Amino acid sequence: MAREMFEFYCSGGCMGYTMFPIDVSIDASIIMVCPNCKHEHYRKMRNGKITEDRHGITKDDQFVHRIEPTLAAFSKTPRMNKEKGFIGGLWDRVGNK
């Protein structure tokens, strides 16, 4: 298992940032839940990259990883810089295929 930490911006209402440990060694659908407002962020992991493909993911998919970190993972300001995995601006790590 090769987990990496990623930071996502929550546009679901709280407008904060959450750190998520994501296993980049598998292809799977991911549901990341903001610990502050419970907004669900849907993504897919393919070939070690997080895709922008959000459509077609359901809670009943066979390979869904639901990640619900504690409130300690939430911050109103970003903790990671763009070179270290901040998804909001690090689009060269995001695969769109």
N, C-alpha and C positions, 0 to 999 in steps of 0.2 A: 504494500500500500504506500503510495507516494502522495502524501498530503502537503498541500501548499496553502498558505494563508492569503486570502483575497479580501479586499474591502469593497463593499457595495454602498452606493448612495441610495437611500430610501426615498422615493418620490411618492410614497403611499400616504403621506400625511404628516409624518414627523420630521422630514427633511434632515435626517441624520445619517450617520455612517455606521456600518456594522462589519466586524471582522468575521469571516467564515472560513473554516478549514475544509478544503475541498480535495477529494482524492482525484488526482489528475491521471492516474494510471488506468482508469476504466472509462468506457463509454456508457453514459447514463443520463437520464433526465434528473434534474435537480430542482427541488423546491427549497428556497432559502427564506426563512421566516424572520422578519425584523423583530427583535426581542422587545422593542419599545412600543410599536403600534400594531404588531402582528400582521403587517402587510406581507403577502407572499410574492416572492420574486422567482419566476420560472426561467430556467436556462437549461441548455444541454451541453454536456461535456463530450467532445468528439476528438479523438487522436491527441489527447493532452491539451486541448484548447477549449475555452468556454465560447460557445457560439451565441449569436444573437437570436437564434431560433427559439421562440417561446411558445409557438402555436402547436397545438396537438398534444401537449403534456397534460395528463390528468393524474389525479391522486391514485388511480387504479393501474397505472402503467407498471409493467413487470419490473423494470429497473429504475425505480424512482428512489432517490436519496433525499430524504427530508432532513434539513439541517435547521435546528432551532437552538441557537446559542443562548446563553444567559444574558441578562441585562448588562453584565460587565463587558460584553463585546460591543456595546453601543457607545457612540460618542457623537456629540453635536459638531465636532470638527474632525477632519480626516487625520488618521494616525500614520498612514503609509504615504510615501511619496510615489510619484508615477513610475519610477524605475523599479520599485519593489512590489508592484502588483495592484495598484489602485485602478480598478476597472473603469471608473468614470472617465479616464482619459488615456488609458493604456491600450489602445485599439490594436497595436501590433501583436498583442498576445491573444486577441480574440479572433477565432477562426470563423469565417462566414460560409463555410462549405459543409 
